[in-house]
Amino acid sequence: MPLVALTGGIASGKSTVASRLAEHGAVIVDADALVRDVQAPGSPVLAAIAAEFGAEVIRADGSLDRAALGARVFGDDAALQRLNALVHPAVKAESQRRFAEAFARDADAVVVYDVPLLVEARVDDPWDLVVVADAPAELRERRLVELRGLDEDAARARIRSQVPDAARREIADVIIDTSGTLADTLAQVDELWRRVSAQD
């Protein structure tokens, strides 16, 4: 019943790795989806965000206006820390509930937590394995421009706003190099699956 943390910088190919592991039968818990869930209309977290950052970050339908909130915290470390203090505990609690639920359904499950901000928020958790999807910043910048339509300055800013690649590599048990072909990446993921699925 391994619990695997999967992380990587923006446009690192982390989603490709997660999708391949899911094809093999891993249970994927998506941290970004959990964030959306704990910030749902009517949730205590959303109410706390509104109290901290103002009613203008809430849309007329009661949902979070992510763009408005992003504008308030992007580039403001103190504001981002305040936001994280509201969101991270709730996400952590919900993720642990889902891990337990997955193992209750199948004690031999391989559970993968797809979490972009592992270094920032979750590095102290008892992972059996930390997997990092890794590609050079220049390649990730090109992917953001070509595949997501960002201009070069915006792509560069997104990458620079995250922790350095070296910080993720430092906590990695396994590094999946996604800078080659898709086939190369998938072969590495298949090897990872053989490793984690063979654990006692």
N, C-alpha and C positions, 0 to 999 in steps of 0.2 A: 504494500500500500504506500508507494512513494508519493511524496508531496513535492512537486517540482515548481520552482519559480522560473518564469520565462520573462526576460526583459530585453530591452534594446532601445537605442535612440530612435527618433522619428525617421521613418523611411529606411529602417535597418533590415526590413524583411521579417520582422517578428510575427506579423499576421500570417505570412506564408508558413513559417515554422509551426505556429499554433494550428493552422488548418491541416497540415500534414499529420501532426500528432493526433488530432481529432479523427482523421481518417483511419488511423491505426486503432482507435478505441479509447483514447485518453478523454477524461472529463475536463473540459476547459471552463475555468471560471475567469471571466473577463472583468478586470478591474475597472475599465472605462464604463462598462455596463452597470457595474455596482454603483459607481459614482452617480450615474443618471438615476438609478433606483432610489438611492438614499436622498436625492434632491427632488424627488417627485412632488407634485403639488400636494399640499397638506401635510408634508413631512416636517418633523421637528428641525431637521437640518435646513430645509428651505426657509423656515420661519427665522432661524438663527442668522442665515445669510442676509435676509431682508433687514433684520434688525441691525446687523453690523454694517451693511453696505448701502442701505436705503431702498425704499420701495420701488425705485426706478429700475432695479435689476430684476423685477418680477413683471412678466407680461400680463396683459389684461385677462388672459385665460387662467392665470394663477401659476403658470409654469415659469421656470427660470429663464431669463434672457441671458444666454451664455455670452453673447457678443458684448452686451452691456457690462456684465460682470468681468469679462476678460479685459475690457478697456480699463476697468478700475484697478486690476491687479497686475497686468502685464507691465514689467519694468519697475514695479514697486515691491521690493522684497518684503517690507513690513506688512503690506496689505496681503501679499500672497501667503505669508506665514499665518496671518489671522484667518484667512480662508481655509488653509490646510488644517488648522487647529479645530475648525468646525467640522470639516468633511472627513479627515483621515480616521478618527476614532470610529465613526459610524461605518465607514467602508471596511475597516479592520474587523469589526464585530460581525458584519454581514458576511464577509469572506470566510471567516472561521465557521460560521453557521453552515455555509454551503459546503465547505470542505467536509465537515462532520456528516452532513446529509449524504454526500457522495459516498463516503466510506461506509455509512450505515447501509446504503443500498447494495454496495459491493465492497467487501473488505479488501479485495485484491485490486481495486481500481488504481489506475494511475491518474492522479489529479494534478492538473497543470494550471497554475495561477499566472495568467497573462497580465503582467503588471509593468507599465512603462516606468513608473516612479519607484522602482524597488530600492535603488540606492538612497533616494531621498526619504523614503518613508517606512520601508519594511525590511531592511537588511538584517535586523536582529531576530527575525522569525526562524523557527526550527525547520528550515527546508532540508529535504534529503539531497537535493541537487539544485544548484543555481545555473541556469542556462542563459547565455547572452547571445543574441543575434547581433552580428558585428559586420560593419562595412565602413570603409573610409568616409570621412565627412564630405569629401568632394563628390563621391558617388551618391551619397544620400541627398546632397544638395541638387544634383542633376535629376534624381528621381522626383524630388519635390517639384521641380520646374516642369519636367516632361510629363509626369504622371498625375500630378495634382494641380497643375496650373499656377503655381506660385511664381512670382518674379524672383530673380536671383537674390535681391536684397532681403526679401521676406523669408526666403528659404534659409539664407544664411543666419538671419535673426532667430528663426525657430530652432536651428541646430545649436546656436550659441547660448540660447536660453536654458538648455538642458545641461546636466552634469557632463563633464568631459568623458569621452569614450574610455579613457584609462581608468576612471573610477568604476565603471561597470566591469571592465576586464579584471580588475583587482578582486572582485567578489565572485567571479565565475568559476564554476567547477567544469563547465563545458562551454566552449565558444563555437558557435555555428558561423562560419565565414560565408556571408551571403554576397560576396563581391564577384563571384563567378557566375556560371550559368545556373538556371533554375534546377537543372538536373543535378548539378554539383551540390546545391543547397539541400535538395530533397534526399540525396544519398547520405548526407551527414545527419539529417533528421531521422532517417531510417535506422542508421547505426545507433543513434541516441535511443530510439524506441527499443531496439534489441537490448540495450543496456538496462533501461528502466523497467521493462516488462519482465526481465529475467530475475529481478530482485526477489528475495524471499519475503 
